[in-house]
């Protein structure tokens, strides 16, 4: 349900977020797979991986193809003007990129979660959402938001016409209102309730499920409601703010100086051991230990996919 250029980025971010949200359950599943030092289950049978792929295949992929057919210009960020400008393979690419992107994002974040580097799994989601938002806000030529908020090529051309006459700032509201009253926006609104609503329910539900497993009580440092808010701000708010900042720097300084300065600032904010983002991440209760490390046996047990945790020999 987003333009073709941004679909793989969004899918990767969604897959990574799902894996981090189910991080504690993934560790329990790995222990059950390696029960008593012998593989007892297939890793491919992981229910969280299966549900992630099912979500990608049943919601984002078909709704995106529908919008590609309904409005090729918007779905390709105004690259194609109508159906004649859309290669039939784009529909196949869209579906495949969403499913494969979600798979790769999930597997990458899962790998970090299992080896005790959950923060780097979280950064997979941050990177995916940053690239998604930067594509939609800035794009490849600085007109990303104009392409996104234009229901058809004529509306997109109107942005350039207003800029040439000096009326661009005064007409932004008019362009937004015109897009908000279009059939494309109505379709986005309807699909968004299903696609984004299901995504958020799954992520929050898996976080809550993980907090009920042994060992979670010691990792969760704040009330659950606050932890959900922190998680949402870290996964969605931080990348969106970063994309806005990167777009501004690119407009002011140019591509290479702007992106270089942004990369420096992002490194300072995200990577140091005492960075504020790391500290907030530590409050949410996502496991930061290797999957071989047993949870505290004195913790309150809870439901999960693993039948019994046992240390491999």
PyMOL commands that set and color helices and strands:
alter all, ss='L'
color gray80, all
select helices_A, chain A and resi 4-21+23-33+35-37+43-45+47-70+72-75+83-85+89-114+118-137+144-148+153-165+168-180+183-211+216-219+224-253+255-270+276-283
alter helices_A, ss='H'
color red, helices_A
deselect
rebuild
show_as cartoon
